[in-house]
Amino acid sequence: MKNMKMDNWNLISIYTTKQAVADGVLIRVDDSLSQEAGIKYPVYFSLGVFSKYVQVPAGYQDEQDSTGRLFDLLNTFVYAAKRCSGNFLEYHFVTHTPDDDNREPNEVFTGGDRTYRLVKLKATIEGQDFDDPSPAIFILKPQED
């Protein structure tokens, strides 16, 4: 197999991680919080994951906070990642959200209480950006790219 060089490639479009963060499509977790959970690489959430599973839903402000929800996601990721040998991982966690008919394909109800959901997410470890090959972790819903 020949050594492929990108010298002669004509790039059609590039959407960088930096641009996605600036646009609000990706949310970078504060390094001190991810490191506290035992993660040594930068962590990014898709906006879909962040807005649904990290931000506190309306009506739950008295019993939950976004830091606790964030640590639920990070800790279940770390637990699953310790058992993974590749650069792609699907994992599950349980979340408590209002029963307002907003269940998504990656969620199933647990038990008889429709406010508790078993959620499937995916995580990849790849180069942080187009011009930065250092590793980063991207956590997304299964249907997101």
Backbone torsions as a table, in degrees:
resi	resn	phi	psi	omega
1	MET	NA	133.0	-179.5
2	LYS	-72.7	152.4	174.7
3	ASN	-76.0	115.4	-178.1
4	MET	-82.0	130.2	173.8
5	LYS	-114.0	148.9	-179.9
6	MET	-90.5	5.5	-175.3
7	ASP	-57.0	-36.2	-174.9
8	ASN	-102.3	10.3	-179.7
9	TRP	-79.9	141.4	172.4
10	ASN	-103.7	106.0	-179.3
11	LEU	-76.6	132.5	-179.7
12	ILE	-84.7	-44.1	-177.1
13	SER	-159.5	145.3	175.2
14	ILE	-132.2	129.0	173.5
15	TYR	-120.4	106.1	-171.9
16	THR	-83.0	162.9	174.2
17	THR	-60.0	-41.3	178.5
18	LYS	-58.4	-42.5	178.6
19	GLN	-65.9	-41.4	180.0
20	ALA	-63.3	-38.5	176.6
21	VAL	-66.6	-45.5	179.4
22	ALA	-61.6	-35.4	179.3
23	ASP	-80.3	-11.1	-178.3
24	GLY	83.9	10.7	178.9
25	VAL	-78.0	-33.1	173.8
26	LEU	-118.0	143.4	177.4
27	ILE	-117.1	121.3	178.2
28	ARG	-87.8	130.6	177.3
29	VAL	-76.0	138.3	176.9
30	ASP	-56.2	128.7	-176.2
31	ASP	-55.9	-36.2	-178.7
32	SER	-65.1	-33.5	178.8
33	LEU	-74.1	-42.9	179.4
34	SER	-67.8	-36.2	177.4
35	GLN	-66.8	-35.6	176.6
36	GLU	-62.1	-30.3	177.2
37	ALA	-82.8	-2.6	177.4
38	GLY	94.7	17.3	-178.8
39	ILE	-103.3	127.4	-175.4
40	LYS	-96.6	-8.8	180.0
41	TYR	-106.5	157.4	175.2
42	PRO	-59.6	146.2	-179.8
43	VAL	-121.8	133.8	177.0
44	TYR	-123.5	136.8	172.2
45	PHE	-106.9	145.0	169.1
46	SER	-67.9	157.3	177.4
47	LEU	-59.6	-36.5	179.3
48	GLY	-61.9	-42.9	177.9
49	VAL	-68.1	-47.4	-176.4
50	PHE	-61.9	-48.4	-174.7
51	SER	-69.9	-30.3	-177.8
52	LYS	-91.9	-34.2	-171.0
53	TYR	-114.1	-14.8	177.0
54	VAL	-103.1	-48.3	178.9
55	GLN	-66.3	141.2	-177.6
56	VAL	-74.8	126.4	179.1
57	PRO	-66.8	153.1	177.0
58	ALA	-55.7	135.8	179.7
59	GLY	91.4	-7.2	-178.1
60	TYR	-112.9	7.1	-176.3
61	GLN	-62.1	-27.1	-179.2
62	ASP	-80.3	-16.8	-176.9
63	GLU	-118.8	-9.7	-178.5
64	GLN	-136.4	162.0	169.6
65	ASP	-139.7	158.3	-174.4
66	SER	-66.6	-30.2	178.4
67	THR	-66.5	-42.1	177.8
68	GLY	-64.3	-41.9	178.3
69	ARG	-65.5	-38.9	177.5
70	LEU	-61.6	-46.3	-179.6
71	PHE	-65.9	-31.5	173.8
72	ASP	-59.0	-46.1	179.7
73	LEU	-65.5	-46.7	-177.7
74	LEU	-66.3	-43.1	-178.1
75	ASN	-68.1	-38.6	177.0
76	THR	-69.5	-32.8	174.2
77	PHE	-62.2	-48.7	-178.7
78	VAL	-59.6	-44.1	179.6
79	TYR	-58.9	-46.5	-179.7
80	ALA	-70.6	-38.0	-177.0
81	ALA	-65.1	-30.9	179.1
82	LYS	-65.1	-18.0	-179.8
83	ARG	-105.1	5.8	-176.2
84	CYS	-103.7	143.0	-179.2
85	SER	-114.7	-0.7	-178.0
86	GLY	-115.4	-161.9	-179.7
87	ASN	-106.1	8.8	178.2
88	PHE	-131.3	137.9	-175.5
89	LEU	-145.1	133.7	166.6
90	GLU	-108.3	137.0	179.8
91	TYR	-145.4	165.3	-176.2
92	HIS	-123.1	151.9	170.4
93	PHE	-149.5	163.4	179.4
94	VAL	-104.8	134.8	177.7
95	THR	-125.3	155.7	178.4
96	HIS	-114.0	112.4	-177.1
97	THR	-136.9	162.0	178.6
98	PRO	-62.9	149.7	175.8
99	ASP	-89.8	79.4	-177.7
100	ASP	-118.7	36.1	176.7
101	ASP	55.9	35.0	178.3
102	ASN	-112.6	26.2	178.9
103	ARG	-64.5	137.7	-179.2
104	GLU	-108.0	166.5	-177.6
105	PRO	-59.4	-23.1	-179.6
106	ASN	-90.3	12.1	-177.9
107	GLU	-124.6	141.1	171.3
108	VAL	-131.4	146.1	178.1
109	PHE	-71.8	144.4	177.7
110	THR	-110.9	125.7	179.4
111	GLY	66.6	-156.4	-177.7
112	GLY	-87.7	-11.4	-177.1
113	ASP	-92.2	112.6	-175.7
114	ARG	-74.1	-1.2	177.6
115	THR	-88.7	-11.3	175.9
116	TYR	-103.1	128.2	-176.8
117	ARG	-130.8	139.2	171.2
118	LEU	-89.2	120.0	-173.0
119	VAL	-112.4	134.6	174.6
120	LYS	-101.5	130.3	173.9
121	LEU	-126.3	166.0	174.1
122	LYS	-125.2	152.4	178.3
123	ALA	-135.2	140.0	174.5
124	THR	-126.2	151.6	171.9
125	ILE	-117.9	123.8	-176.3
126	GLU	-155.2	-179.4	178.9
127	GLY	-58.3	139.7	-175.5
128	GLN	-62.3	-35.6	-178.7
129	ASP	-158.1	172.1	-179.0
130	PHE	-56.2	-39.5	-178.2
131	ASP	-104.3	10.1	-178.5
132	ASP	-138.0	96.7	-176.5
133	PRO	-78.1	2.0	179.4
134	SER	-62.5	147.2	-174.0
135	PRO	-66.6	145.5	172.9
136	ALA	-146.4	157.0	-179.7
137	ILE	-109.7	129.8	178.5
138	PHE	-116.9	122.3	-178.4
139	ILE	-111.7	123.7	-171.7
140	LEU	-138.0	166.0	167.7
141	LYS	-72.5	152.5	-176.5
142	PRO	-56.3	-31.1	-177.4
143	GLN	-86.8	-1.8	-179.4
144	GLU	-94.5	150.9	175.7
145	ASP	-110.9	NA	NA
